[in-house]
Amino acid sequence: GQQLNQSPQSMFIQEGEDVSMNCTSSSIFNTWLWYKQDPGEGPVLLIALYKAGELTSNGRLTAQFGITRKDSFLNISASIPSDVGIYFCAGQFSDGGSQGNLIFGKGTKLSVKP
Amino acid sequence: NAGVMQNPRHLVRRRGQEARLRCSPMKGHSHVYWYRQLPEEGLKFMVYLQKENIIDESGMPKERFSAEFPKEGPSILRIQQVVRGDSAAYFCASSPGLGLYGYTFGSGTRLTVV
């Protein structure tokens, strides 16, 4: 099946540092999404990207939809302890037959040291 | 304005028993999606339903798994004769229409097969 390669798998950073993570795919996506999942909870949407080249911010978070439509990155600036969690990228194919089906990466586990 | 409600939050079943997982979509949402998440993995799409119709079940195992979304009441994901490998977190998402606008996840049901 289709896969998203998300990296890094985990990060241990100091409070105040910036964070960057990315996802790549062998297939073209028409939408990229970034989610955060806290323990015992479902994913919560952080940023949605709908156009190639699009750069979108949500507070300290910035994400971009790659020009080739096969990659995306998420940056978190000035990290704080509550940024701890697992971050997932997810994409949706251009194939109209798979509307509503999201393909998820394996996640980046972020730990922040105060 | 309640979000996507899933119950139970935790479910323990012995091998060979049946598991029934319920998902009540957000008010006004008529599209429901089920995903499965194994430990240390991303979510994997299982099935997409609208009221009384299965739209896409390409991610459902061929045997023992079924899903429904009746005209009245919650969507049900049913797993018959559970095995240890079915242990996972099962998430439901709902949306008001086709596409990703308003696509929201519930908090999941954690199934443990003993």
Interface residues (C-beta under 8 A of the other chain):
Chain A: L4 Q6 T31 L33 G40 E41 G42 P43 V44 L45 A48 F88 A90 Q92 G97 S98 Q99 G100 N101 L102 I103 F104 G105 K106 G107
Chain B: V4 H31 Y33 Y35 E40 E41 G42 L43 K44 F45 Y48 I55 D56 S58 G59 F91 A93 S95 L98 G99 L100 Y103 T104 F105 G106 S107 G108 R110
